[in-house]
Amino acid sequence: MSGDPKQLGPTIRSTVAGMLGLGMSFIERLMKTKVYNEVKGCGKSVVKLTKNFRSHGAILKFPNNRFYSRDLECCGDPKLINFYFDSQHLVAKKFQIVFPVAEKDDREASSLASFNIDEATQVKIFGTPILINASHTADNDIGVIAPYHAQVLKMCTALRAVADSTKVGSVEEFQGQERHVIIISTVRNSREFVKYDLRHTLGFVANPRRFNVAVTRAQSLLYYIVGDPSVQSIDPLWQSFLNYIHRSGG
């Protein structure tokens, strides 16, 4: 078997199924047994593929420290991962992550569908200058990730006129994929809605696997994670990630 138990597992909507442990993938279940467990047992049946050929070191560093015991090695093609090395879009030179601040979020009155118009608008603004100013960057080199289907639809509409071939999708749609540039819309800017997500295991908050997949899709530039740091930092994982960005000047 091959796989990554630190990324997305089964989607469970049944409380009973969750109580029975069906939210844990088969490979993760095996990894907890003695013969595979590197901590509790010998772990000689596990082979780690530690060479990462996808991401710039600044993008890889946090998930590597947090999820992979710092075992991953940055082995990407320098021409690709350093493509935006001197980009005017970087807040801090040599640090390939940027986190601005958005406004409030909204919810459609007739459903629990969650979206954020301000973030969708910012994604359109942020995505456009890359296409105009950065040479050799096509709209299909850019990926836009959101945790809610309603936000995906809003951003598809916003980008249609300026970047029709840009891939916009949920975290699940992006697992196994990669793009030169990734933009993430976190959507949540209200503590009330974050509490709802925590109860129903939605979004990025309190969901390490979804977080891990989202922040590891970028090859050259994690160009704008749009959200409200004061709300995202409710979750300890996001708080650590925001501290990492802040210390690095992003």
Secondary structure, DSSP 4 states (H G I P E B T S, - for coil): ----TTS-------HHHHHTTTTS-HHHHHHTSTTT-TTTS--TT-----EE-SS-HHHHHHHHHHHSTT--EE---HHHHTTTTT-TT-SSTT--B---B----EE-TTSS-EE-HHHHHHHHHHHHHHHHHSTT--GGGEEEE-SSHHHHHHHHHHHTTT-TT-EEE-HHHHTT--EEEEEEE-----HHHHHHHHHHT-SSTT-HHHHHHHHT-EEEEEEEEEB-HHHHTTSHHHHHHHHHHHHHT-
